[in-house]
Amino acid sequence: MTASPSFVRHGPAEPISPVVLSVPHAGRDYPLALRAAIRVPLAALRGLEDRCVDVLALGAHRDETLFIAERARAWIDLNRGEQERDPRLDDGASISGVPLSAKLRSGLGLVPRRVGHAGDIWQRRLSADDVAMRIACDHRPYHAALASALEAAHARFGIAVLLDVHSMPPLGGPHTAPRLVLGDRFGKTAGSRFMSRIEGVARAHGIATAANAPYSGGHILERHGNPRHGVHAIQLEFDRALYLDAALDQPGAGLRPATTLLRAIIDAVADETLPAALAAE
């Protein structure tokens, strides 16, 4: 295990699996500078977290390369591009006349502006230098480390698969709504065989899935997925009710079966890469 100020890398120095795991939204490190600058209670910022999905990922992890962001999403969102800066918050945001994306309009840009029903997060606008510092210290190092791990896995196995692990609020009743949403940017970031394999694993565990709706994947998939060059990227959105308690706050009785499910997904994806990995030996 190695650590930077804002994330932890688990796994050996040299990859022994073509699967790389990323957990970008479970961070619970709220810097003092953030605490001093917000206008909402600190507890309100939990609404931006993929609450305790890092516990799920660590429970399923064996020897794969695994990255877990420590810094809270409220500080900077690793699943947004550097250009996704909110002009209503950030003095360094570009004002180009291009219409803002739906995420930016809703306040969920590179630095989130709003959280749920609590409203605006910050007491005042953020300076261009402040956001640039967050990019340099937190955003770029995470993506550089992730890219390096995928490159190393691809060099050894001839293929690499990124599983970007997230969690979502329940989408509906447990018997009618999907409990796991798979995203591949509508086929742009991963081969269809990986999606099919994961769907089969979930079905065997009695878990209903959906593909790309309502979550198709964000910047991490867009930046790192390149199926034509043998690097595939899939986002996994787990229903929080699968592994948290009734309050959706702490790990609950469902954590063990959810961990078993994620472990089975990792194993199936690794198995699906086997022909390419054998050819690379």
C-alpha positions as CSV (number, residue, x, y, z in Angstrom):
1,M,0.0,0.0,0.0
2,T,1.2,3.5,-0.8
3,A,-0.4,6.8,0.0
4,S,-0.4,10.4,-1.3
5,P,-2.0,13.3,0.6
6,S,-5.3,12.6,-1.2
7,F,-5.5,9.0,-2.1
8,V,-4.3,5.5,-1.2
9,R,-3.0,2.9,-3.6
10,H,-3.4,-0.8,-2.7
11,G,-1.7,-3.7,-4.4
12,P,1.8,-4.7,-5.4
13,A,4.1,-2.4,-7.2
14,E,3.9,-4.5,-10.4
15,P,0.4,-5.5,-11.4
16,I,-0.6,-9.2,-11.1
17,S,-4.1,-8.7,-12.5
18,P,-5.4,-6.9,-15.6
19,V,-8.2,-5.4,-13.4
20,V,-7.7,-2.0,-11.8
21,L,-10.2,-0.6,-9.3
22,S,-11.0,3.0,-8.6
23,V,-13.1,4.5,-5.8
24,P,-13.2,8.3,-6.3
25,H,-16.2,9.4,-4.3
26,A,-16.0,7.8,-0.9
27,G,-13.4,10.2,0.7
28,R,-14.2,11.4,4.2
29,D,-11.2,13.8,4.6
30,Y,-12.6,17.3,4.9
31,P,-9.7,19.8,5.0
32,L,-9.7,22.6,7.5
33,A,-9.8,25.1,4.6
34,L,-13.1,23.5,3.5
35,R,-14.6,23.5,7.0
36,A,-13.8,27.2,7.4
37,A,-15.3,28.2,4.0
38,I,-18.7,26.3,4.0
39,R,-22.1,27.8,4.9
40,V,-23.8,24.4,5.4
41,P,-23.3,22.0,8.3
42,L,-20.5,19.6,7.6
43,A,-22.8,16.6,7.9
44,A,-24.8,17.9,4.9
45,L,-21.7,17.2,2.7
46,R,-22.2,13.5,3.2
47,G,-24.9,13.8,0.6
48,L,-22.0,14.0,-2.0
49,E,-20.3,10.9,-0.7
50,D,-20.6,7.4,-2.1
51,R,-21.1,6.5,1.5
52,C,-18.7,3.8,2.7
53,V,-18.3,2.2,-0.8
54,D,-14.6,2.1,0.0
55,V,-15.4,-0.4,2.7
56,L,-17.1,-2.6,0.1
57,A,-14.2,-2.3,-2.3
58,L,-11.6,-3.1,0.3
59,G,-13.6,-6.1,1.4
60,A,-13.7,-7.5,-2.1
61,H,-10.0,-6.6,-2.9
62,R,-7.3,-9.2,-3.1
63,D,-4.2,-8.4,-5.2
64,E,-5.5,-6.0,-7.8
65,T,-4.4,-2.4,-8.0
66,L,-7.0,-0.4,-6.1
67,F,-7.1,3.4,-5.7
68,I,-9.2,5.0,-3.0
69,A,-9.6,8.8,-2.8
70,E,-9.3,10.1,0.7
71,R,-10.2,13.7,0.0
72,A,-13.9,14.4,0.1
73,R,-15.8,15.0,-3.1
74,A,-17.0,18.4,-1.8
75,W,-13.4,19.6,-2.0
76,I,-12.9,18.4,-5.6
77,D,-14.7,15.8,-7.8
78,L,-12.3,13.4,-9.4
79,N,-15.0,12.3,-11.8
80,R,-15.2,15.7,-13.5
81,G,-12.8,17.1,-16.1
82,E,-10.5,20.0,-15.3
83,Q,-12.5,22.2,-17.6
84,E,-15.8,21.5,-15.8
85,R,-15.4,24.6,-13.6
86,D,-18.6,26.4,-12.5
87,P,-18.8,30.1,-13.4
88,R,-21.3,30.6,-10.6
89,L,-18.6,29.6,-8.1
90,D,-15.1,29.6,-9.6
91,D,-13.3,32.8,-10.7
92,G,-11.1,30.7,-12.9
93,A,-14.0,29.2,-14.9
94,S,-14.0,29.8,-18.6
95,I,-16.9,32.0,-19.9
96,S,-16.9,30.9,-23.6
97,G,-20.6,31.2,-24.4
98,V,-20.9,27.4,-24.7
99,P,-24.0,26.2,-22.9
100,L,-23.3,24.7,-19.5
101,S,-23.7,21.0,-19.1
102,A,-26.6,19.7,-17.0
103,K,-24.2,18.8,-14.2
104,L,-22.8,22.3,-14.1
105,R,-26.2,23.8,-14.1
106,S,-27.2,21.7,-11.2
107,G,-24.1,22.7,-9.2
108,L,-22.1,19.4,-9.6
109,G,-19.0,20.6,-11.4
110,L,-15.3,20.0,-10.7
111,V,-15.9,21.7,-7.3
112,P,-19.5,21.1,-6.3
113,R,-21.5,24.3,-5.7
114,R,-24.6,22.7,-4.1
115,V,-25.5,19.7,-2.1
116,G,-29.0,18.1,-2.1
117,H,-31.7,20.0,-0.2
118,A,-29.1,22.0,1.8
119,G,-28.4,24.3,-1.1
120,D,-25.2,26.3,-1.8
121,I,-22.1,24.9,-0.1
122,W,-19.7,27.9,0.0
123,Q,-19.8,31.2,1.8
124,R,-18.2,33.0,-1.1
125,R,-16.8,32.5,-4.6
126,L,-13.6,30.5,-4.9
127,S,-10.5,32.1,-6.4
128,A,-8.9,30.8,-9.6
129,D,-5.7,30.0,-7.6
130,D,-7.6,28.0,-5.0
131,V,-9.2,25.7,-7.5
132,A,-6.0,25.4,-9.5
133,M,-4.3,24.3,-6.3
134,R,-6.9,21.6,-5.8
135,I,-6.4,20.4,-9.4
136,A,-2.6,20.3,-9.0
137,C,-2.5,18.6,-5.6
138,D,-5.5,16.2,-5.8
139,H,-7.0,15.8,-9.2
140,R,-4.0,15.4,-11.4
141,P,-2.1,13.0,-9.1
142,Y,-5.0,10.7,-8.9
143,H,-5.5,10.5,-12.7
144,A,-1.8,10.2,-13.3
145,A,-1.5,7.3,-10.9
146,L,-4.6,5.6,-12.4
147,A,-3.2,6.0,-15.9
148,S,0.1,4.6,-14.9
149,A,-1.5,1.6,-13.3
150,L,-3.6,0.9,-16.4
151,E,-0.5,1.3,-18.6
152,A,1.4,-1.2,-16.5
153,A,-1.4,-3.7,-16.5
154,H,-1.8,-3.4,-20.3
155,A,2.0,-3.8,-20.8
156,R,2.0,-7.0,-18.9
157,F,-1.3,-8.6,-20.0
158,G,-2.0,-7.0,-23.3
159,I,-5.3,-5.7,-21.9
160,A,-6.5,-3.7,-18.8
161,V,-10.0,-3.2,-17.4
162,L,-10.8,-0.4,-15.0
163,L,-13.8,-0.9,-12.7
164,D,-14.8,2.5,-11.3
165,V,-16.8,1.8,-8.1
166,H,-19.6,4.1,-7.0
167,S,-22.8,3.9,-5.1
168,M,-26.3,5.4,-5.6
169,P,-29.4,6.0,-3.6
170,P,-32.1,3.4,-4.1
171,L,-33.9,3.9,-7.4
172,G,-37.2,2.4,-6.2
173,G,-38.5,-0.7,-4.6
174,P,-36.1,-3.6,-4.0
175,H,-38.1,-5.9,-6.2
176,T,-38.6,-3.6,-9.1
177,A,-35.7,-1.3,-9.5
178,P,-32.1,-2.1,-10.6
179,R,-29.7,-2.5,-7.7
180,L,-26.6,-2.2,-9.8
181,V,-26.2,0.2,-12.7
182,L,-23.4,-0.5,-15.2
183,G,-22.0,2.3,-17.2
184,D,-19.7,2.2,-20.3
185,R,-20.7,5.6,-21.9
186,F,-23.1,3.7,-24.1
187,G,-20.6,1.3,-25.5
188,K,-17.7,3.8,-25.9
189,T,-15.4,2.8,-23.1
190,A,-15.7,-1.0,-22.8
191,G,-16.2,-4.1,-24.9
192,S,-19.8,-5.4,-24.7
193,R,-18.5,-8.8,-23.5
194,F,-17.5,-7.3,-20.2
195,M,-20.9,-5.7,-19.6
196,S,-22.6,-9.0,-20.5
197,R,-20.3,-10.9,-18.1
198,I,-21.0,-8.6,-15.2
199,E,-24.7,-8.7,-15.9
200,G,-24.6,-12.5,-15.8
201,V,-22.8,-12.5,-12.4
202,A,-25.3,-10.1,-10.9
203,R,-28.2,-12.2,-12.2
204,A,-26.6,-15.3,-10.6
205,H,-26.6,-13.3,-7.3
206,G,-30.2,-12.3,-7.7
207,I,-29.3,-8.6,-8.4
208,A,-31.2,-6.7,-11.1
209,T,-29.1,-4.5,-13.3
210,A,-29.5,-1.6,-15.7
211,A,-27.0,-0.4,-18.3
212,N,-26.2,3.3,-18.7
213,A,-29.4,4.6,-17.1
214,P,-29.5,6.7,-15.1
215,Y,-25.7,6.6,-14.8
216,S,-23.5,6.0,-17.9
217,G,-20.1,7.0,-16.3
218,G,-18.3,10.2,-16.1
219,H,-14.9,11.8,-16.7
220,I,-12.9,8.8,-15.3
221,L,-14.3,6.5,-17.9
222,E,-14.1,9.1,-20.7
223,R,-10.5,9.8,-19.9
224,H,-9.1,6.3,-19.3
225,G,-11.3,4.0,-21.3
226,N,-9.9,3.2,-24.8
227,P,-11.2,-0.2,-26.0
228,R,-9.5,0.1,-29.4
229,H,-6.2,0.1,-27.6
230,G,-7.1,-2.6,-25.1
231,V,-8.0,-0.5,-22.1
232,H,-11.7,-1.0,-21.0
233,A,-13.5,1.1,-18.4
234,I,-16.8,0.3,-16.7
235,Q,-18.6,2.2,-13.9
236,L,-20.3,0.2,-11.2
237,E,-23.1,1.9,-9.2
238,F,-24.2,-0.1,-6.2
239,D,-27.5,0.6,-4.5
240,R,-26.5,1.8,-1.0
241,A,-29.3,-0.3,0.5
242,L,-27.3,-3.4,-0.6
243,Y,-24.5,-2.8,1.9
244,L,-25.5,0.0,4.3
245,D,-27.8,0.0,7.3
246,A,-31.4,1.3,7.2
247,A,-30.3,4.9,7.6
248,L,-27.9,4.5,4.6
249,D,-25.1,5.7,6.8
250,Q,-22.9,2.8,8.1
251,P,-22.1,-0.6,6.8
252,G,-25.0,-3.0,7.5
253,A,-25.9,-6.7,7.4
254,G,-25.8,-6.6,3.6
255,L,-22.1,-5.7,3.4
256,R,-20.9,-9.4,3.2
257,P,-23.2,-10.5,0.3
258,A,-22.4,-7.2,-1.5
259,T,-18.7,-7.8,-1.0
260,T,-19.1,-11.3,-2.4
261,L,-20.9,-9.9,-5.4
262,L,-18.2,-7.4,-6.2
263,R,-15.5,-10.1,-5.7
264,A,-17.3,-12.3,-8.2
265,I,-17.5,-9.4,-10.7
266,I,-13.8,-8.8,-10.4
267,D,-13.0,-12.5,-10.9
268,A,-15.4,-12.7,-13.9
269,V,-13.9,-9.6,-15.6
270,A,-10.4,-11.0,-15.0
271,D,-11.4,-14.3,-16.5
272,E,-12.9,-12.5,-19.5
273,T,-9.5,-11.0,-20.2
274,L,-7.8,-14.4,-20.2
275,P,-7.3,-14.9,-24.0
276,A,-5.6,-11.5,-24.3
277,A,-3.6,-12.0,-21.2
278,L,-2.3,-15.5,-22.3
279,A,-1.4,-14.1,-25.7
280,A,0.7,-11.4,-24.0
281,E,2.8,-13.9,-22.0
